[in-house]
Amino acid sequence: MLPDPSEQINAIIALYNQGRFGAVLEQGAALSKQHPELALLHALMGAANAKLRRWEPAIDCYAKALRVKPDYAEAHNNLGSVLQELGRHDEAIACYTKALQIKPGYGDAQNNLGSALQELGRHDEAVACYIKALQIKPDYADAHYNLGIALRALGRHDEAIECYTNALQIKPDYAEAHVNLGSILQDLGRHEEAIACYAKALQIKPGYGEAQSNLGSALQALGRHDEAIACYTKALQSNPAFAKAHYNLGVALEDLGRRDEAIERYAKALQLNSDSAEAHAAKLHQQALICDWETLAADAAAIETLGISGQSVSPFAMLSLEDDPVHHRIRAERWAQEKYTRLELPAIPPPSIKPKRLRIGYFSADFHNHATMYLMARLFEVHDRNRFELYAYSFGPNYNDAMRSRLKDAVDVFHDVRSLSDKDIAEVARKEGIDIAIDLKGYTANSRTGIFAYRAAPIQINYLGYPGTMGAPFIDYIIADKIVIPDGLREHYSEKIITLPHTYQVNDNTRAISDRIFTRAEMGLPEQGFVFCCFNNNYKISPKEFDVWMRLLQRVDGSVLWLFKGNKWAEQNLRKESRSRGVDPDRLVFADRMPSPEHLSRLRLADLFLDTFNFNAHTTASDALRMGVPVVTKLGHGFSARVAGSLLNAIGLPELVTTSAEQYERVALDLATNPETLAEIRGKLLERKNTAPLFDTERFAKHIEHAYQQAYQRCCDGKEPDHIEVAES
């Protein structure tokens, strides 16, 4: 007769508790030969194999335990954990369910079932499981923590915060809970509180790379870039293969203008995680900014699929890389779905009575000396105050400059809301009864789209900042015109289209222009010779238009190309590209950044503005036209590729709007080689700039006000948003 194995089992349990998993397997194998009927022994060996990440042997051991004891709830649960680790979620769920059938009050199995469902994106079901686990065991810290994760995924942020707080009350040294609490506070814009959470996690667990990386992100959000970089560096010292930390470091370096280093970090993140679409898109955008066309060309296939399949990407980064409104909409919709659709506040009841004065809320990070304000400042001043009450919500830096002061003087109410969360900003707008919320940022830098996901007003409109669809169900309208969004292209926009009669772009007809008279010599331009110019941001330039520009320089003796000096790498690359096309790099002249009034004055030195294709000149085009410099553009397909066409039509120069690269080149060459033709065009431009709709702010204000009233009237009538065409007044 074999001896009682209980003492040997207890010894093996002691080895397991000491973390001596190899010894557990060695002694367990010997004992199992004598006692194959010991389910507990097989389960112990399964657990030891799992600790050693020997998944298949672990599965075999649990299977043996269950053959001996089919109603062994713990073995079903632990087998489920191994299967879940292997990504076999359906099998894992079946194991947890079986464990709960055997032992309904099994809190661990409920928690694990929730975890498996959550990994499948079945967050509501996961929440129900965690709640059941907590009903069984109210002080179950892991279940509180997991419930917080699921609630956050559902956009229920306040409840998630409560869950993480509960977990920490039970287990104060729960470093992961401190990090997740910090992360959600950071998402809500509560950066100082987030920093405290990450610091606490690092006190508990000094080598915690995720806490270091997240701390860096919070510091970066507050503009503390050097401290952020130090955090990312520490995270990477702990774990050099931490792809997210490489990406975050890239973002910080990008913000500091260290674009070459940023590209290296994005490339490293992509090397470590080839599925990181955010790193891939960021890398491509930075390469566009430095005009690294060779690398972009090698990545052409990725450009066509990035954000279309796999992970979503920020839509703005891709606008200049391809002119495809179908892809632009897909990217925007996928981005909105992933980032914003689960943010909720109670629905705003539809208005029953139209107020005497509509309250218009303008939301932006750019209420300072910025292109947005250069365009819009006068509109705020000429709005009909008998019919409209203006509110400005600023979530950008507090620059006390001239444009910010001008805005404050123009609006009824100005709020600096940068320290508030998106939800809190939306609630402020709701309490103030905003009737129409205007998002002036869209998906551009420093945007706060979450404000609109929470629904700040009954009507929400995408205007001016982002030249494309936001693909978001909470944005009701986009303001456009018949050029930027013709009827045949409406299907590529999720919003309903408000079509203004001339151009969507507002302009300030009181824009300050310096009295200073610049000379060509001061600007590094030749005293004689034709000056082509393009002051668009460097990322908008591609080989397609650059090829045309170089041919124009070759065909127009003594001509030069005057470009915006965005960064040293772009300047170097563009000079290299000109040389490769047989053009002396010295014929490219780069202009430094200059205050707006001086920049406008120096524009008089240019003869002809050459537009970019996928992403047209916007403010830079209207600047040129304002100063009497003709603009030649090519009409593309997406919003961003049609803006200059809109502006030229609004000033009465449709003959400068072309539809192919060949026609674009012919028109530009004709103007550059026929002084009489150029003089005629310049004459028209100078004659019309004070009378044409493009620079008539008062006329524009009436049109956009009609649009606001029509959109609000539909809402009052209980009608869904629909396309609105504003008639000429």
BATIKOL-493363 format. One record per residue (C-alpha): x, y, z; residue in one letter. Coordinates in steps of 0.5 Angstrom, whole numbers, padded with zeros to 4 digits, always signed. Each point is the difference from the previous one (the first is absolute). Layout:
BEGIN
XYZA ...
//
This chain:
BEGIN
+0000+0000+0000M +0003+0007-0002L +0001+0005+0006P -0005+0006+0001D +0003+0005-0005P -0003+0006+0004S +0007+0002+0003E +0003+0000-0007Q -0006+0004-0003I +0001+0005+0006N +0008+0000-0001A -0002+0002-0008I -0005+0005+0002I +0006+0003+0005A +0005+0000-0006L -0006+0004-0005Y -0001+0005+0006N +0008+0001+0000Q +0000+0001-0008G +0004-0006-0001R -0004-0002-0006F +0005-0005-0003G +0000-0004+0006A -0007+0000+0000V +0000-0003-0007L +0006-0005+0002E -0003-0003+0007Q -0007+0001-0003G +0002-0005-0006A +0002-0005+0004A -0006+0000+0005L -0005+0000-0006S +0003-0007-0002K -0002-0003+0007Q -0006+0004+0000H -0003+0002-0006P -0007+0001+0003E +0002+0006+0004L -0003+0006-0004A +0003+0005+0005L +0007-0002-0002L -0002+0000-0008H -0003+0007+0002A +0007+0002+0004L +0004-0002-0006M -0005+0004-0005G +0001+0006+0004A +0008-0001+0000A +0000-0001-0007N -0004+0007-0001A +0005+0004+0005K +0005-0003-0005L -0004+0002-0006R +0000-0007-0002R -0007+0001-0003W -0001-0007-0004E +0003-0004+0006P -0005+0004+0005A -0006-0002-0004I +0002-0007+0000D +0001+0000+0007C -0007+0003+0001Y -0003-0004-0004A +0002-0006+0004K -0002+0003+0006A -0007+0001-0003L +0000-0007-0003R +0001-0003+0008V -0005+0006+0002K -0005+0003-0005P -0003+0004+0005D +0006+0003+0002Y -0002+0008+0000A +0007+0002+0001E +0003-0004-0005A -0005+0003-0005H +0002+0007+0002N +0007-0001-0001N +0000-0004-0006L -0004+0006-0003G +0005+0005+0002S +0005-0004-0004V -0004+0000-0006L -0001+0007+0001Q +0007+0002+0000E +0001-0004-0007L -0006+0004-0003G -0005-0005+0000R -0005+0004+0003H -0006-0004-0002D +0003-0006+0004E +0002+0004+0006A -0007+0002+0000I -0003-0007+0000A +0005-0002+0006C -0002+0006+0004Y -0008-0001-0001T +0001-0008+0002K +0004+0002+0006A -0006+0005+0002L -0005-0005-0002Q +0003-0005+0005I +0002+0006+0006K -0005+0006-0002P +0003+0004+0006G +0007-0001-0003Y +0002+0008+0000G +0007-0002-0004D -0003-0003-0006A -0005+0006+0000Q +0005+0005-0001N +0004-0005-0005N -0006-0001-0004L -0001+0008+0000G +0007+0001-0002S +0000-0005-0006A -0007+0003-0002L +0004+0007+0000Q +0005-0002-0004E -0005-0002-0005L -0003+0007+0000G -0006-0002+0004R +0001+0005+0005H -0008+0000+0002D +0001-0007+0002E +0006+0001+0003A -0003+0005+0005V -0005-0005+0002A +0005-0005+0002C +0004+0005+0004Y -0006+0002+0003I -0002-0007+0002K +0007-0002+0002A +0000+0007+0005L -0007-0003+0003Q +0004-0006+0002I +0006+0003+0002K -0001+0008+0001P +0007+0001+0002D +0003-0003-0006Y +0005+0005-0002A +0001-0003-0007D -0007-0001-0002A -0001+0008+0002H +0006+0001-0004Y -0002-0004-0006N -0007+0003+0000L +0003+0007+0000G +0004-0002-0007I -0007-0003-0003A -0004+0007+0002L +0006+0004-0003R -0001-0004-0006A -0007+0002+0000L +0001+0007+0001G -0003+0000+0007R +0006+0004+0003H -0002+0002+0007D -0003-0007+0002E +0007-0002-0003A +0004+0005+0005I -0005-0003+0006E +0002-0007-0002C +0008+0001+0000Y -0001+0004+0006T -0003-0006+0004N +0005-0004-0003A +0005+0004+0004L -0004+0001+0006Q +0001-0008+0001I +0007+0000-0003K +0004+0006+0001P +0006-0002-0004D -0004-0003-0006Y +0005+0004-0005A -0004-0002-0006E -0006+0003+0003A +0004+0007+0001H +0002+0000-0007V -0007-0002-0003N -0003+0006+0005L +0005+0005-0003G -0001-0002-0007S -0008+0001+0000I +0002+0007+0004L +0005+0002-0005Q -0006-0002-0006D -0004+0005+0004L +0005+0005+0000G +0001+0000+0007R +0008-0001-0001H +0002+0002+0007E -0004-0005+0003E +0003-0005-0005A +0007+0002+0002I -0001-0002+0007A -0003-0006-0001C +0006-0002-0005Y +0005+0002+0006A -0004-0004+0005K +0001-0006-0005A +0007+0001-0001L +0001+0000+0008Q -0003-0006+0000I +0003-0003-0006K +0006+0004-0002P +0002-0004-0006G -0007+0001-0003Y +0001+0002-0007G -0007+0001-0002E -0001+0005+0006A +0006+0004-0002Q -0002+0000-0007S -0007+0003+0002N +0003+0005+0005L +0004+0002-0006G -0007+0001-0004S -0003+0004+0005A +0006+0004+0001L +0000+0001-0007Q -0007+0002+0000A +0002+0006+0004L +0005+0002-0004G +0006-0002+0004R +0004-0004-0005H +0006-0001+0003D -0002-0003+0006E -0005-0004-0005A +0006-0003-0004I +0004-0001+0007A -0006-0005+0001C +0000-0003-0006Y +0007-0001+0000T +0000-0004+0007K -0006-0004-0003A +0005-0002-0005L +0005-0002+0004Q -0004-0005+0004S -0003-0003-0006N +0004+0002-0007P -0006-0004-0004A -0005+0005+0003F -0003+0002-0007A -0005+0005+0003K +0005+0003+0004A +0004+0001-0007H -0006+0003-0003Y -0002+0005+0006N +0008+0002+0000L -0001+0001-0008G -0006+0005+0002V +0004+0004+0005A +0006+0001-0005L -0005+0002-0005E -0003+0005+0004D +0007+0003+0001L +0001+0000-0007G +0005-0006+0000R -0003-0003-0006R +0006-0004-0002D +0000-0003+0007E -0007-0001+0000A +0000-0004-0006I +0005-0005+0003E -0004-0001+0006R -0007-0001-0004Y +0004-0005-0005A +0003-0004+0007K -0007+0000+0002A -0002-0003-0006L +0005-0005-0001Q -0002-0003+0007L -0007+0000-0001N -0001+0000-0008S -0008+0001+0002D +0001+0007+0003S -0004+0004-0005A +0001+0006+0004E +0007+0000+0000A +0000-0002-0008H -0004+0006-0001A +0004+0005+0004A +0006-0002-0003K -0003+0001-0007L -0002+0007+0002H +0006+0002+0002Q +0004-0003-0006Q -0005+0004-0004A +0002+0006+0004L +0007-0001-0001I -0001-0001-0008C +0003-0007+0001D -0004-0002-0006W +0005-0006-0002E -0002-0004+0007T -0008+0002-0001L +0001-0003-0007A +0002-0006+0003A -0006+0000+0004D -0005+0001-0005A -0004-0006+0001A -0001+0001+0007A -0002+0007-0001I -0006-0003-0004E -0002-0005+0006T +0002+0004+0006L -0006+0001+0004G -0005-0003-0005I +0002-0007+0003S +0003-0002+0007G +0001+0005+0005Q -0003+0007-0001S +0004+0006-0001V -0001+0008+0001S -0003+0002-0007P +0004+0007+0000F +0007-0004-0001A -0003-0003-0006M -0003+0006-0004L +0006+0002-0004S +0002-0007-0001L -0005-0002-0005E -0006+0004-0003D -0006-0005+0001D -0006+0002+0003P -0002-0007+0001V +0006-0002+0004H -0001+0007+0004H -0007-0002+0002R +0002-0007+0002I +0006+0002+0004R -0005+0005+0004A -0005-0004+0001E +0004-0006+0003R +0004+0005+0004W -0006+0003+0003A -0003-0007+0001Q +0006-0002+0004E +0001+0007+0004K -0006+0003+0001Y -0007-0004-0001T -0001-0002+0008R +0001+0007+0003L -0007+0002+0002E -0004+0005+0004L -0008+0000+0000P -0003+0002-0006A -0001+0007-0001I -0008+0001-0001P -0002+0003-0007P -0001+0008+0001P -0008+0001+0000S +0001+0008-0001I +0005+0003-0004K +0003+0006+0004P +0001+0007-0002K +0008-0001+0000R +0003-0006-0002L +0006-0002+0005R +0006-0002-0005I +0006-0003+0004G +0006+0000-0004Y +0005-0005+0003F +0008+0000-0002S +0007-0001+0002A +0002+0006-0004D -0003+0006+0003F +0007+0004-0001H +0004+0002-0006N -0001-0006-0004H -0003-0001-0007A -0007-0001+0003T +0000+0006+0003M +0003+0004-0006Y -0006-0003-0004L -0006+0001+0005M +0001+0006+0005A -0004+0005-0004R -0006-0005-0001L +0000+0000+0008F -0001+0008+0000E -0005+0000-0006V -0005-0005+0002H -0007+0003+0001D +0000+0000+0008R -0008+0001+0000N +0000-0007-0003R +0006-0003+0003F +0003-0001+0006E +0008-0002+0000L +0003-0005+0005Y +0008-0002-0001A +0003-0006+0003Y +0007+0000+0000S +0004-0006+0001F +0007+0002-0002G +0005+0004+0003P -0001+0006+0003N +0004+0005-0004Y -0002+0007+0002N +0001+0003-0007D -0003+0005-0005A -0005-0006-0003M -0002-0003+0006R -0002+0007+0003S -0004+0002-0006R -0004-0006+0001L -0001+0001+0007K -0003+0007-0002D -0004-0003-0006A -0004-0006+0004V -0005+0001+0005D +0003-0006+0005V +0007-0002-0001F +0002-0007+0004H +0007-0002+0001D -0001-0008+0001V +0006-0003-0001R +0001-0003+0007S -0007-0003-0001L -0002-0007-0002S -0004-0001-0007D -0006-0002+0004K +0001+0006+0005D +0000+0005-0006I -0006-0003-0003A -0004+0000+0006E +0002+0008+0001V -0002+0001-0008A -0007-0004+0002R -0001+0004+0006K +0001+0007-0004E -0005-0003-0005G +0004+0000-0006I -0004-0001-0006D +0005-0001-0005I +0007-0003+0001A +0006+0002-0005I +0006-0005+0000D +0005+0004-0003L +0006-0005+0001K -0003-0007-0003G +0005-0005+0001Y +0006+0005-0001T +0006+0001+0006A -0003+0002+0007N -0007-0002-0002S -0005-0002+0005R -0005-0004-0004T -0003-0003+0007G -0003+0006+0002I -0005-0001-0006F +0000-0008+0001A -0004+0002+0007Y -0004+0005-0005R +0001+0007+0003A -0006+0003-0004A -0006-0003-0004P +0003+0002-0007I +0008-0001-0001Q +0004+0002-0006I +0006-0001-0003N +0003+0006-0002Y +0007+0003-0003L +0005-0004+0004G +0000-0007-0003Y -0001+0000-0008P -0004-0007+0000G -0005-0004+0003T +0000-0002+0007M -0004-0006-0001G -0003+0001+0007A -0007-0001+0001P +0000+0006+0005F +0002+0005-0005I -0006+0002-0003D +0002+0005-0006Y +0006+0002-0004I +0001+0007-0003I +0002+0000-0007A -0002+0003-0007D -0001-0003-0007K +0007-0001-0001I +0003-0003+0006V -0006-0005+0000I -0004+0000-0006P -0006-0004+0000D +0004-0006-0004G +0004-0001+0006L -0005+0001+0006R +0000-0008+0001E +0007+0001+0003H -0002+0004+0006Y -0003-0003+0006S -0003+0007+0002E -0006+0004-0004K +0003+0005-0004I -0001+0008+0001I +0002+0003-0007T +0001+0007+0000L -0001+0004-0006P +0007+0002-0001H +0006-0003+0004T +0000-0004+0006Y +0006+0004+0003Q -0001+0007+0004V +0005+0005-0001N +0001+0006+0004D +0000+0007-0004N +0003+0004+0005T +0007-0005+0000R +0006+0004+0003A +0005+0001-0006I +0007+0003+0002S +0002+0007-0003D +0007-0003-0001R +0002+0000-0007I +0005-0006-0001F +0005-0001-0005T +0002-0006-0004R +0007+0000+0002A -0003+0000+0008E -0004-0006-0002M +0006-0004-0004G -0004+0001-0006L +0004+0002-0007P -0002+0007-0002E -0002-0002-0007Q -0003-0006-0002G -0007-0004+0001F -0002-0002+0008V -0004-0006+0000F -0002-0001+0008C -0004-0005+0004C +0000+0001+0007F -0004-0006+0002N +0003-0004+0006N +0005-0005-0003N -0004-0006+0001Y -0005+0002-0005K +0006-0001-0005I +0000-0006-0004S +0004-0002-0006P -0006+0001-0005K +0000+0007+0001E +0008+0001+0001F +0001-0003-0007D -0004+0005-0003V +0003+0006+0004W +0007-0003-0002M -0002+0000-0008R -0003+0007+0001L +0007+0003+0003L +0004-0004-0006Q -0005+0004-0005R +0000+0007+0003V +0007+0003+0000D +0002+0003+0006G -0006-0002+0004S +0000-0003+0008V -0004-0004+0004L -0002+0004+0007W -0002-0005+0005L -0002+0000+0008F +0006-0002+0004K -0003-0006+0004G +0006-0003+0003N +0007-0002-0002K -0001-0007-0002W -0006+0002-0005A +0005+0006-0003E +0006-0005-0001Q -0005-0005-0003N -0003+0005-0005L +0007+0002-0002R +0002-0007-0001K -0007-0001-0004E +0001+0006-0005S +0008-0002-0001R -0003-0007-0002S -0004+0003-0005R +0005+0004-0003G -0002+0007+0003V +0005+0004+0004D -0002-0001+0008P +0002+0008+0000D -0006+0001-0004R -0004-0002+0006L -0001+0006+0005V -0003-0002+0007F -0003+0005+0004A +0000+0001+0008D -0006+0000+0004R -0002+0007+0001M -0006+0004+0004P -0007+0000-0004S +0000+0007-0002P +0008+0000-0003E -0001-0006-0003H -0006+0003-0004L +0004+0006-0002S +0006-0005-0003R -0005-0004-0004L +0000+0006-0005R +0007-0002-0002L -0003-0007-0003A -0003+0000-0007D -0004-0006+0000L -0002-0005+0005F +0000-0008-0002L -0004-0004+0004D +0001-0007+0003T -0005-0006-0002F -0003-0005+0005N +0000+0006+0005F -0001+0007-0003N +0002+0006+0003A -0005+0003+0005H +0002+0006+0004T +0006+0001-0004T -0004+0000-0007A -0005+0006+0003S +0006+0003+0003D +0003+0000-0007A -0006+0002-0004L -0001+0006+0005R +0007+0003-0002M -0001-0001-0007G +0003-0006-0001V -0003-0005-0005P -0001-0007+0002V +0000-0006-0005V -0003-0006+0003T -0002-0007-0002K -0007-0003+0002L +0000-0006+0003G -0005-0005+0003H +0000+0001+0008G -0002+0006+0004F +0008+0002+0001S +0001-0001-0007A -0005+0005-0003R +0001+0006+0005V +0004+0005-0004A -0005-0001-0006G -0006+0002+0005S +0004+0007+0001L +0002+0001-0007L -0007-0001-0002N -0003+0005+0006A +0005+0005-0003I -0002-0001-0007G +0006-0003-0003L -0002-0007-0002P +0005+0000-0006E +0005-0002+0006L -0003-0006+0002V +0002-0006-0004T -0002-0007+0000T +0007-0004-0002S +0007+0001+0001A +0001+0001-0007E -0005+0006+0000Q +0003+0003+0006Y +0007+0000-0003E -0003+0003-0006R -0003+0006+0003V +0006+0001+0005A +0005+0000-0006L -0005+0005-0004D +0000+0005+0006L +0007+0000+0001A +0002+0001-0007T -0005+0005-0002N +0000+0006+0004P -0006+0003-0003E -0004-0006+0002T +0002+0000+0007L -0001+0008+0000A -0007-0001-0002E -0001-0006+0005I +0003+0005+0006R -0004+0005-0003G -0007-0004+0001K +0003-0002+0007L +0001+0007+0003L -0006+0002-0003E -0005-0005+0003R +0004-0001+0007K -0004+0005+0003N -0007-0001-0003T +0000-0008-0001A -0003-0005+0005P +0007-0002+0002L +0002+0005+0004F -0007+0003+0002D -0001-0002+0007T -0007+0003+0001E -0003-0003-0005R +0003-0007+0002F -0003+0001+0007A -0007+0001-0003K +0001-0007-0003H +0003-0004+0005I -0005+0003+0005E -0006-0002-0005H +0003-0007+0000A +0000+0000+0008Y -0007+0002+0000Q -0002-0005-0005Q +0003-0005+0004A -0003+0002+0006Y -0007+0000-0003Q +0000-0007-0002R +0002-0002+0007C -0006+0004+0003C -0004-0003-0005D +0002-0007+0002G +0003-0002-0006K +0007-0003-0001E +0006+0004-0003P +0000+0000-0008D +0004+0004-0005H -0001+0007+0000I +0001+0005-0006E +0001+0007+0002V -0003+0005-0005A +0004+0006-0002E -0002+0006+0004S 
//
